[in-house]
Each structure stands twice: as C-alpha cells, then as structure tokens.
Amino acid sequence: MPQEGGGGFPLIAATRTAGVPVIYVSVGFRKGYPEVSKNNTIFASIKENGVFMADNESTAIHPDVAPAENEVVIVKRRVGAFSFTELEMILRAQGIENLILTGVTTSRVVLSTVGQAFDLDYRLIVVNDYCADPDPDTNMFLLKKVLPQHAFVTSSSEISKPGHKAMNF
C-alpha cells in the first residue's frame, strides 16, 4: 500500500478535499472476548493469542491515516464491515449510496465487505493499490478476477484525479 511521505495516503486527502465522507472500520474485542465463538476459527485464534483488544495499541489506526476529528470510526467484531455494526445505519442516514473501499486483508475483510455491500445495493469502487493481503497472488487474483464482478476496481492515482466521477457523490 503506497504512502506519501509524512502526509498519509493521498487518496484520503483527495476524498476529504472533494467533500467525500471518510469512515473508518477497525476490529476490536472486549475483555474476555465474549463476541468470539469457538466456531469462528479466525477469531478463536485471535482470542487464544490475546490480541486485537478494543482501545489499545494493537487496534489503533496508524497516525499516517488517522481520522479527522469529525470522521466516524466503527469498531467491528467480525470479518465484514457490515456484520453486526452500525455502518449501514450511518451510511443510510447520510444518504450515501457509493462506497470507495480499501483495506487489509483482501481475501477476508475486503472480499466480505464487498459481498455484503453489493447485497445491500451500494455502488462500489475498490482501490487496488490500497488493498493488501498476506498472499500477493491471492490479492492479485481477487482484484483482477473476483472483485470486479461486484465492484469497479481502479487505482488511487486514477480515482484521485480532479473531477473523477467517483469523487462526485
């Protein structure tokens, strides 16, 4: 995922300049992990390792991409951003129908969120150079073959161009 020296990610600056709302979604669990089922193998291992507790350093949003004071931060407790969160309510309340998605990991979080958002009738753009996965081949396959079935997949340099239709919500 590209960085612009000291200034964070240029896509965030472009969206803010265009007046596009920026909403953050991060993962975080309560003490004792009451949200984690033993049937959820991904989160069961997180519980076992005692990581991703809400409101601690392991779940903090990196300072280079930190939310502005007025930007919403949603804490999720599942892979997809829409699962058991207030994300849909916030989007509907603001009349948002178009989503620009970025994230880690492409094979879990991005894929799950795209599927959920598509089913909820959002128009979707996935920013390919702002997505990452532990397996680069899986990342590339998803971005080139799977995600385009539900979303327009493009680069940050393309979408950040002044006047790009994605910035005219």
C-alpha positions in Angstrom: 0.0 0.0 0.0 1.6 3.3 -1.1 2.4 6.1 1.3 3.1 9.7 0.6 6.0 10.8 2.9 4.6 12.2 6.1 1.3 13.2 4.6 -0.5 9.9 4.9 -2.2 8.3 1.9 -3.0 10.7 -1.0 -6.4 9.1 -1.6 -7.6 10.2 1.9 -6.6 13.8 1.1 -8.3 13.7 -2.2 -11.6 12.4 -0.7 -11.5 15.0 2.0 -10.8 17.7 -0.5 -13.7 16.5 -2.6 -16.0 16.5 0.4 -16.5 12.8 0.4 -17.1 11.4 3.9 -14.3 9.1 5.2 -15.5 6.4 7.5 -13.0 4.1 9.3 -13.7 0.5 10.3 -11.3 -1.3 12.7 -11.5 -4.5 14.6 -11.6 -4.6 18.4 -12.8 -7.0 21.1 -14.0 -6.6 24.7 -12.1 -8.0 27.6 -12.6 -11.8 27.7 -13.7 -11.9 24.0 -17.4 -12.5 24.6 -18.1 -11.9 20.9 -15.8 -14.7 19.8 -17.4 -18.1 19.1 -15.2 -21.2 19.2 -16.7 -22.0 15.8 -15.1 -18.9 14.2 -11.6 -20.3 13.6 -10.1 -16.9 12.6 -11.3 -15.1 15.7 -10.8 -18.1 18.0 -7.0 -17.9 17.3 -7.1 -14.1 18.0 -8.8 -14.8 21.3 -6.2 -17.6 22.1 -3.4 -15.1 21.3 -4.9 -12.3 23.3 -4.7 -9.7 20.5 -7.0 -7.0 19.0 -8.5 -5.8 22.2 -10.5 -2.6 21.7 -9.0 0.7 22.7 -5.4 -0.5 22.8 -2.3 0.0 20.6 -2.8 -3.2 18.6 -6.1 -1.9 17.2 -5.1 1.8 16.9 -5.4 3.4 13.4 -2.0 4.3 12.1 -1.2 8.0 12.6 -0.4 8.4 8.9 -4.1 7.6 8.1 -5.7 8.8 11.3 -9.3 10.0 11.2 -10.0 13.7 11.3 -11.9 14.9 14.3 -15.3 14.7 12.6 -14.8 11.3 10.9 -16.7 8.2 12.1 -14.8 5.2 13.4 -16.7 2.0 13.7 -15.4 -1.0 15.7 -16.3 -4.3 14.2 -16.1 -7.7 15.7 -16.5 -9.8 12.6 -14.6 -10.0 9.3 -17.0 -7.9 7.2 -17.5 -4.3 8.0 -21.3 -4.6 7.9 -21.7 -7.6 10.2 -23.3 -6.5 13.4 -22.0 -2.9 13.2 -23.8 0.4 12.8 -22.1 1.0 9.4 -25.3 0.6 7.3 -27.3 2.8 9.6 -24.7 5.6 9.3 -24.4 5.3 5.5 -28.2 5.3 5.1 -28.7 8.2 7.5 -26.2 10.3 5.4 -27.8 9.2 2.1 -24.6 7.5 1.0 -25.0 5.0 -1.9 -21.5 4.9 -3.3 -18.6 3.4 -1.4 -14.9 3.6 -2.1 -13.3 0.6 -0.3 -9.7 0.0 0.8 -8.3 -2.4 3.3 -6.4 -5.3 4.7 -6.9 -8.2 4.1 -8.2 -8.5 0.6 -9.1 -12.2 1.0 -11.1 -11.7 4.1 -12.1 -8.2 5.1 -12.3 -6.6 1.6 -13.9 -9.6 0.0 -16.5 -10.0 2.8 -17.3 -6.3 2.9 -17.7 -6.1 -0.9 -20.1 -9.0 -0.9 -22.2 -7.5 1.9 -22.2 -4.0 0.4 -23.2 -5.4 -3.0 -26.1 -7.3 -1.5 -27.2 -4.1 0.1 -27.3 -2.4 -3.3 -24.3 0.0 -2.8 -22.3 1.1 -5.8 -18.7 0.0 -5.1 -15.3 1.1 -6.0 -12.3 -0.9 -4.8 -8.9 0.9 -4.8 -6.5 -1.8 -5.8 -3.3 -0.3 -4.6 -4.9 0.4 -1.2 -5.7 -3.2 -0.6 -3.3 -5.8 0.7 -3.2 -9.5 1.6 -0.6 -11.7 3.2 -0.5 -13.7 -0.1 0.3 -11.4 -3.1 -1.0 -14.0 -5.6 -4.4 -14.2 -3.8 -4.5 -10.4 -3.6 -3.9 -10.0 -7.4 -6.4 -12.8 -8.3 -9.2 -11.3 -6.2 -8.5 -7.8 -7.5 -8.4 -8.9 -11.1 -11.0 -11.8 -11.3 -13.4 -11.8 -8.3 -14.0 -8.3 -7.0 -14.7 -6.8 -10.5 -17.8 -8.9 -10.6 -19.3 -6.7 -7.8 -17.2 -3.5 -7.9 -15.3 -1.2 -10.2 -11.7 -1.8 -9.4 -9.2 1.0 -10.0 -6.0 2.6 -8.7 -5.6 5.5 -6.3 -3.9 7.6 -8.9 -6.9 7.2 -11.2 -9.6 7.9 -8.7 -7.7 10.8 -7.1 -7.6 12.8 -10.4 -9.5 16.1 -10.0 -13.1 15.7 -11.2 -13.1 11.9 -11.2 -16.7 10.8 -11.2 -16.1 8.7 -8.0 -15.5 11.9 -6.1 -18.8 13.5 -7.2 -21.1 11.7 -4.9 
